[in-house]
Amino acid sequence: MNRTQALGRYGEELATRRLTATGMHILARNWRCGRSGEIDIVARDGDTLVICEVKTRRHGAYEHPMAAVTPTKAERLRRLAACWLDRSGTPAPAGGVRIDLVGIVLPRKGAPVLTHAQGVA
């Protein structure tokens, strides 16, 4: 595993802990749908299915992680959500499907800063 992959795994672990602490139930992590891509975290928030994209950045290294969900990325996540529902055999949830983003910035000193934005796409 290279440094970038390790950083991503660390961020996904932090995001999973945060989502669980807020009462979400984690259904899957790093779920792949063929060549269409990967969903970082699939969770349930009450009667809503949550597709969660996780972006982790070192302080000052790149754009802020909250800028990561472009219209193209949002459309890909919607397709992946439909694929997950189809392949898991799960009926469409009463609360619908929501796409969230957890952005994590790792400062040079101190604790990671997590931002959870719900319904970004």
ABEGO torsion letter per residue (X at the ends): XBAAAAAAAAAAAAAAAAAAAAGBBBABBGBBBEAAEBBABBBBBEABBBBBBBBBBBBGABBBAAAABBAAAAAAAAAAAAAAAAAAGBBBBAAEBBBBBBBBBBBABEBBBBBBBBGAX
